């Protein structure tokens, strides 16, 4: 069964199952689940859309791009500070 399939988790550094990723956020899946699993299970997004309510989907995946953008801005800021003269 696909819920027992394993992949290497980029966050934890070890192997985790699909079932773990589905509940990584408590009642919600991990926000990276589509990125992590779509190469092994191409229908993962469709599966999650059927499983989650629209509100759960938004809570889980609607915030991911914002977090990604905030992390990117932080990286750019720290790189800029390192490159400023006198720093
Ligand atoms: S979906 Fe989340 S918990 Fe699962 S492998 Fe990816 S980062 Fe790790």
Boltz pocket constraint, residues with backbone or C-beta under 6 A from the ligand:
constraints:
  - pocket:
      binder: B
      contacts: [[A, 7], [A, 8], [A, 9], [A, 10], [A, 11], [A, 12], [A, 16], [A, 17], [A, 20], [A, 21], [A, 24], [A, 30], [A, 31], [A, 32], [A, 33], [A, 34], [A, 36]]
      max_distance: 6.0
